[in-house]
Amino acid sequence: MNLPASPDDPSSSGSKGETDGGEAGSGGARPGRAEDSGAAPSGGSADAATPNGRAGDPPVFGGAARPTDRPSQAAAGGPATIPPARKPATSGSGPSSGSVGDGQDGGTQSAAGGSGGLRETLISLTIALAMAFVAKTYVVEAYRIPTGSMAPTLLGAHMSFRGPATGHVWPVDTWYYAQPRGSVEQVPFPVQGGVYRAGGVSRDFAEPSVTDPMTQPIGEPDLAMKPFSPQPAPMPTRAGDRILVQKYLYEFRDPRRWEVTVFKNPSNAQVNYIKRLVGEENEALWLVDGDVFTRPAPDRVVENTVELLDDADAWSIQRKPLDVQRRLWRPVFSSEFRPLDRPGFASPGVTFRTPWEPTSGDWDLSGRVYELASDRGSLAWDTGLWPVTDFLSYNEVLINGQVEQAASALRFPVGDVRVRVGVEPAPGSDAATASVMLETRGLEFRARVGAGRVLVEMRSEGAAAWETLAERPGPSLPAGRVTNIEVWHADQAITVVVDGDVVVSQAAYELGPIERLEAATGESIEAFLGGRDAPLPNGISDPRQYRLGGAEVSLAVSGGPARLHRVGLDKDLYYRPFMPPTGRAFGGHPENIAILGEDEYFVLGDNSAASLDSRGWKLSDLDPWVEQSILEWASADDDQIVRPGVVPRKLMLGKAFFVYWPATHRPFNLFVPDTGRMRLIY
């Protein structure tokens, strides 16, 4: 069925609900909007009057602290249609055809050929437009991402910064917006900062001043190491990514976990949202320490979801496929972005300290390539200097005149990380090996690469013996050549990648959700049960309780001197069990486990700290049309047919699969497509 479309947003440069173009043609329904929480198809008049105002009213200026998820519009009515080239005339193709020198009148022949060629062109154009309309309606539709709930996987309207001392480029959410009178939609200014004038009203806004995430400050991460960061200046707003969505795919197969999907917002069916699907039908789901645990849904009504924990063996962690995991790593630091020591890049007396600290060996860490002069040496990540948390630089916003990380009081430690390094043994070092050590949640892991094999081991903290998780034939580390090594710890599994090839794929260890929670917090689960009477009633939502959930990382090289290139640490996506302003999230607490019935799904945003998703929808938020439709779709004997936090299958529109038009560059005020960021969506 066709759902009513939403009014389009007037902005053309990254509005919260951005759209291109006008009404859908051929009498079809105008496309819906995709919210970033969604993506957006196009349509509608940009100057539509609002219920409580009129076109041309001056805007109401607003600040930057706002929900990430907002209504949005779809992009330009679908993919552009390329007009077909004129069909060349061929022998025997009709009245206009003829052989050169056949004795017919040249002028008459020319006139006939022109008429036939125009007719064929019009027919071809009509067929092409019809095919494009059919494709847009039934196969593929284009959307634009307006906001940042899927950042940095998919970018909405944002600013783009480049560190002057590091060369690192990163996106930041928009700070300033206007709200047209009578409208609930928020439109970011085309330029962030400086003097903004509209409708005879002007106001001076502070110029954006952010911290280069590759130069995180010493000690307190909330303070900015400004000497290495961009100078405050007005920044242009960049429009969000434009994506393609496979429509009606779910008419032929079931939605699958980890797919990025577009669906009708259960709170407002006129708005389309885009999220990642993490919970499938007929299962119970619990978010524990940033990961997803599931079990089959009970076949009876459950009064208290804590009962579902009695059968510990029924639960299992849901691991992300490698292609998905590869795109969800978020950089914490990498040595190729070490600030350059040049005049003007730092204030007198301010020096940069790398988070990698020597623990043995003779090291020179002063440059972007780390050099080991001894036969062996090791480096350790300094978590006191640089804690590994779910801090996301995209959410650095202006709050009450201060630049802060959104929800800065909540920073959960992250134990799922990737260590990467390019090892170049010195000439003559033909027996070099590299090792990565990781400690988290009371467990220790070690991965060794070199001498023709790859070995992955684990043990409990303090134990003497190592347990082998995986052993595979592997490469040697040839002298004078860089071998790129990656060791992943994600979703309770270790993966080793050498020069882009997966050598060890998800060597797994198993912890149930209760074991995982207790290992990360050091507390028994009973401490979190009992509602307000629990010993730690808000403990699961309090990042301070996860003191054992972070990661201690080190790496070592042996077998001779070596140079280390691109020594970096990345962190995994962390799903928070907390949902402002209500606190306890649906699916985030053992007393509030998400139970999904038939054709019900659980969705989350990749920007977990700033996404309105299944964790936070309330029953009172349900769209009346959606509620009534669910009643009609459900069977008469279904006791749980209208519930918050789930997306019914009938609201699923399709799978997002390609970014065909990323946010554009504007050097020298020129419009330059960022073709290098065109990509498949995982």
Secondary structure, 3 states (H helix, E strand, C coil): CCCCCCCCCCCCCCCCCCCCCCCCCCCCCCCCEEECCCCCECCCCCCCCCCCCCCCCCCEEECCCCCCCCCCCCECCCCCCCCCCCCCCCCCCCCCCCCCCCCCCHHHHHHHHHHHHHHHHHHHHHHHHHHHHHHHHHCEEEEECCCCCCCCCCCCCEEEEECCCCCCEEEEECCCEEECCCCCCCEECCEECEEEEECCEEEEECCCCCCCHHHCCCCCCCCCCHHHCCCCCCEECECCCEEEEEECHHHCCCCCCCCEEEEEECCEEEEEEEEEEEECCCEEEEEECEEEEEEECCCCCCCCHHHHHCCHHHCEECCCCHHHHHHHCEEEEEHHHCCCCCCCCCCCCCCCCCCEEEEECCEECCCCCEEECCCEEEEEECCCCCCCECCCHHHEEEECCEEEECCCCCCCECCCEEEEEEEEECCCCCCCEEEEEEEECCEEEEEEEECCEEEEEEEECCCCCCEEEEEEECCCCCCCCCEEEEEEECCCEEEEEECCEEEEEEEECCCCHHHHHHHHHCCCHHHHCCHHHCCCCCHHHCHHHCCCCCCEEEEEEECCCEEEEEEEEEECCCECCEECCCEECCCCCCCCCEEECCCEEEEECCCHHHCCCCCCCCHHHCCHHHHHHHHHHCCCCCCCCCCCCCEEHHHEEEEEEEEEECCCECHHHCCECCHHHCEECC
